[in-house]
Amino acid sequence: MIEFPLEVKMEIVTLRLYDTGLIKRAEDRGIGCGVGDYCVIESPYGEELGQVLRESPAVKKAWEKVELEKVLRKATEKDMVFFREKMEKEKEAFSFCRRRIEERGMPMKLLRVKFFTNERKVMFYFSAEGRIDFRDLVKDLARKYRMRIEMRQVGIRDEAKMLGGVGVCGRFLCCMYVLKEFKPISSGILKEIDVKINPNKISGLCGRLMCCLSYETSLAINLSDMGEEED
């Protein structure tokens, strides 16, 4: 086994977010979160609550291709109450916004509502085939919640990540479970890994080429590099 100096190691925990069920990894930073613990992690939304699914061994930072979020603290009873109330507010806001969308006959699909914990702001995520004039909808929401309203239209791959699901492999979608960002997947990648083009077998729930196809190419490149180093 290869050993690395302590200064380049960090403990990783895998968590399931309390409100959405999405899977995230975070740096423990010596807080000592164990399996089953609820922890508060930093987030683009301010803070989020997650339950630890498993602990990972110390790994070299250089191996992490994406910047990990950090565990801020183990959740207190006050945190648990706060995030329960926050989730209820998000559910209520989702129902309210969807009713307004239906009443106005707007061709859009509401996906998720997120209240920020570090500022008076709420984000409404939606999908639509084209551009949507949602100015009147924003006015309805602003009158209701008296805070900054932001509408964000997302693509079909982001929609699949938000809604979640199970792929043809029988596992949770990669975009929901492991991916931090989407990378372009083109038909050219199929030639590199010698995969026959069968739309029914290489398309994900979103209808696009499965993200896991890129893993095959990355693995082939890594194995090739290792072979060159041995030579």
C-alpha positions as a printed NumPy array, in Angstrom:
array([[  0.   ,   0.   ,   0.   ],
       [  1.262,   3.473,  -0.883],
       [  1.574,   5.799,   2.11 ],
       [  1.25 ,   9.567,   1.836],
       [  2.407,  12.227,   4.304],
       [ -0.269,  13.215,   6.815],
       [ -0.443,  16.757,   5.473],
       [ -1.848,  15.543,   2.154],
       [ -4.53 ,  13.317,   3.666],
       [ -8.096,  14.107,   4.612],
       [-11.08 ,  12.154,   5.884],
       [-14.111,  11.973,   3.611],
       [-17.706,  11.241,   4.57 ],
       [-20.554,  10.408,   2.215],
       [-23.872,  11.978,   3.161],
       [-27.47 ,  11.903,   1.994],
       [-29.011,  15.371,   2.087],
       [-31.982,  15.629,   4.425],
       [-34.319,  17.521,   2.112],
       [-33.541,  16.223,  -1.38 ],
       [-31.977,  12.799,  -0.846],
       [-29.04 ,  13.717,  -3.069],
       [-25.686,  12.142,  -2.229],
       [-22.691,  14.33 ,  -1.439],
       [-19.164,  13.86 ,  -0.2  ],
       [-17.619,  16.262,   2.284],
       [-14.355,  16.741,   4.122],
       [-14.769,  15.861,   7.796],
       [-11.885,  18.078,   9.029],
       [-11.486,  16.158,  12.26 ],
       [-15.054,  16.735,  13.463],
       [-15.532,  12.983,  13.737],
       [-18.864,  12.372,  12.017],
       [-19.8  ,   8.691,  12.171],
       [-22.237,   6.578,  10.186],
       [-25.801,   7.645,  10.991],
       [-24.821,  11.065,  12.373],
       [-26.541,  14.179,  11.091],
       [-24.05 ,  16.88 ,  10.099],
       [-24.297,  20.431,   8.802],
       [-22.165,  21.067,   5.723],
       [-21.29 ,  24.199,   3.813],
       [-23.26 ,  24.715,   0.647],
       [-23.939,  27.215,  -2.143],
       [-27.25 ,  27.721,  -0.306],
       [-25.436,  28.594,   2.927],
       [-25.771,  25.393,   4.959],
       [-27.38 ,  22.004,   4.383],
       [-28.171,  19.054,   6.594],
       [-27.063,  15.55 ,   5.71 ],
       [-26.861,  12.103,   7.293],
       [-23.588,  10.205,   7.058],
       [-23.921,   6.994,   5.054],
       [-20.338,   5.866,   5.323],
       [-16.837,   6.987,   6.15 ],
       [-14.051,   6.724,   3.617],
       [-10.387,   6.153,   4.407],
       [ -7.905,   9.001,   4.237],
       [ -7.148,   9.85 ,   0.625],
       [ -4.624,  12.037,  -1.102],
       [ -6.043,  15.497,  -1.883],
       [ -4.472,  15.472,  -5.327],
       [ -6.697,  12.552,  -6.224],
       [ -9.802,  14.642,  -5.76 ],
       [-10.621,  16.228,  -9.108],
       [-13.319,  18.439,  -7.601],
       [-13.288,  20.645,  -4.545],
       [-15.162,  19.013,  -1.705],
       [-17.59 ,  20.78 ,   0.559],
       [-16.745,  20.784,   4.258],
       [-18.524,  19.54 ,   7.349],
       [-19.135,  22.525,   9.636],
       [-20.412,  20.692,  12.718],
       [-22.461,  17.809,  13.986],
       [-26.121,  18.77 ,  13.904],
       [-27.664,  19.914,  17.179],
       [-31.328,  19.608,  18.121],
       [-31.689,  23.269,  17.19 ],
       [-30.268,  22.498,  13.732],
       [-32.68 ,  19.607,  13.279],
       [-35.683,  21.789,  14.127],
       [-34.453,  24.566,  11.836],
       [-33.967,  22.292,   8.82 ],
       [-37.294,  20.524,   9.366],
       [-39.051,  23.903,   9.331],
       [-37.025,  24.981,   6.3  ],
       [-38.058,  21.86 ,   4.386],
       [-41.724,  22.498,   5.206],
       [-41.391,  26.072,   3.947],
       [-39.856,  24.798,   0.708],
       [-42.712,  22.332,   0.217],
       [-45.278,  25.073,   0.805],
       [-43.461,  27.423,  -1.581],
       [-43.324,  24.677,  -4.201],
       [-47.097,  24.134,  -3.985],
       [-47.81 ,  27.87 ,  -4.068],
       [-45.564,  28.468,  -7.086],
       [-46.947,  25.491,  -8.991],
       [-50.502,  26.741,  -8.44 ],
       [-49.553,  30.147,  -9.822],
       [-47.887,  28.508, -12.833],
       [-51.027,  26.489, -13.573],
       [-53.324,  29.486, -13.069],
       [-51.253,  31.566, -15.491],
       [-51.002,  28.704, -18.002],
       [-47.235,  28.972, -18.192],
       [-45.428,  26.238, -20.216],
       [-42.87 ,  25.384, -17.54 ],
       [-42.206,  22.574, -15.089],
       [-41.275,  23.468, -11.523],
       [-38.538,  21.163, -10.195],
       [-37.339,  22.39 ,  -6.829],
       [-37.439,  25.263,  -4.357],
       [-34.474,  26.121,  -2.125],
       [-34.38 ,  28.704,   0.651],
       [-30.924,  30.087,   1.42 ],
       [-29.766,  29.989,   5.044],
       [-27.221,  32.805,   4.712],
       [-29.443,  35.454,   3.081],
       [-33.096,  36.292,   2.47 ],
       [-33.307,  34.609,  -0.887],
       [-35.236,  31.727,  -2.433],
       [-34.404,  29.911,  -5.654],
       [-37.035,  28.334,  -7.906],
       [-35.675,  25.789, -10.384],
       [-37.7  ,  24.934, -13.472],
       [-37.422,  23.393, -16.914],
       [-39.06 ,  24.54 , -20.135],
       [-38.631,  24.03 , -23.854],
       [-37.989,  27.691, -24.585],
       [-37.568,  31.037, -22.874],
       [-40.247,  31.961, -20.359],
       [-41.48 ,  35.411, -19.38 ],
       [-41.883,  34.874, -15.643],
       [-41.927,  38.512, -14.499],
       [-45.533,  38.378, -13.274],
       [-44.852,  35.087, -11.516],
       [-41.887,  36.634,  -9.709],
       [-44.123,  39.487,  -8.538],
       [-46.572,  36.93 ,  -7.094],
       [-43.747,  35.171,  -5.266],
       [-42.16 ,  38.389,  -4.002],
       [-45.473,  39.586,  -2.548],
       [-45.906,  36.242,  -0.826],
       [-42.422,  35.744,   0.642],
       [-41.025,  39.285,   0.956],
       [-37.527,  38.26 ,  -0.062],
       [-35.307,  38.103,  -3.116],
       [-36.737,  35.725,  -5.715],
       [-34.561,  34.028,  -8.312],
       [-35.862,  31.821, -11.135],
       [-33.36 ,  29.441, -12.699],
       [-34.066,  27.432, -15.829],
       [-32.117,  24.164, -16.044],
       [-31.422,  21.707, -18.838],
       [-32.635,  18.157, -19.191],
       [-29.558,  16.624, -17.535],
       [-29.903,  18.892, -14.509],
       [-33.578,  17.988, -14.343],
       [-32.682,  14.286, -14.124],
       [-30.193,  15.054, -11.345],
       [-32.799,  16.954,  -9.342],
       [-35.566,  14.391,  -9.745],
       [-33.259,  11.382,  -9.352],
       [-33.916,   7.808, -10.363],
       [-32.281,   4.478, -11.107],
       [-30.275,   3.771, -14.244],
       [-30.226,   0.643, -16.411],
       [-27.358,  -0.621, -14.242],
       [-29.69 ,  -0.8  , -11.256],
       [-27.848,   1.934,  -9.354],
       [-28.798,   5.526,  -8.557],
       [-28.086,   7.938, -11.389],
       [-24.43 ,   9.024, -11.534],
       [-25.506,  12.666, -11.788],
       [-27.365,  12.294,  -8.49 ],
       [-24.807,  10.167,  -6.685],
       [-21.281,  11.163,  -7.697],
       [-21.099,  13.938, -10.288],
       [-20.392,  17.51 ,  -9.197],
       [-20.573,  18.894, -12.731],
       [-21.574,  17.714, -16.179],
       [-18.966,  17.132, -18.848],
       [-19.779,  16.95 , -22.569],
       [-20.486,  13.417, -23.778],
       [-20.279,  13.025, -27.56 ],
       [-20.776,  10.1  , -29.93 ],
       [-17.046,  10.226, -30.63 ],
       [-16.408,   8.725, -27.215],
       [-18.159,   5.54 , -28.323],
       [-15.474,   4.887, -30.933],
       [-12.727,   5.263, -28.319],
       [-14.206,   2.537, -26.121],
       [-15.539,   0.443, -29.019],
       [-19.224,   0.542, -28.067],
       [-21.874,  -0.239, -30.643],
       [-24.402,   2.549, -31.075],
       [-27.729,   1.344, -29.657],
       [-29.767,   4.34 , -28.415],
       [-31.768,   2.156, -26.013],
       [-28.657,   0.974, -24.205],
       [-26.458,   4.076, -24.16 ],
       [-29.048,   6.736, -23.269],
       [-29.838,   7.74 , -19.694],
       [-33.196,   8.676, -18.206],
       [-32.634,  12.214, -19.463],
       [-32.459,  10.963, -23.053],
       [-28.82 ,  11.989, -23.459],
       [-25.751,   9.746, -23.675],
       [-25.053,   8.194, -20.28 ],
       [-22.457,  10.061, -18.22 ],
       [-20.831,   6.77 , -17.214],
       [-19.539,   6.34 , -20.765],
       [-16.859,   8.885, -19.923],
       [-15.598,   6.614, -17.121],
       [-14.588,   3.995, -19.665],
       [-12.428,   6.498, -21.53 ],
       [-10.861,   7.856, -18.33 ],
       [-10.052,   4.318, -17.174],
       [ -8.492,   3.458, -20.52 ],
       [ -6.343,   6.6  , -20.39 ],
       [ -5.232,   5.934, -16.785],
       [ -4.307,   2.331, -17.554],
       [ -2.389,   3.483, -20.605],
       [ -0.463,   6.055, -18.534],
       [  0.368,   3.42 , -15.909],
       [  1.693,   1.139, -18.617],
       [  3.928,   3.891, -19.963],
       [  5.311,   4.608, -16.466],
       [  6.184,   0.933, -15.954],
       [  8.023,   0.868, -19.262]])
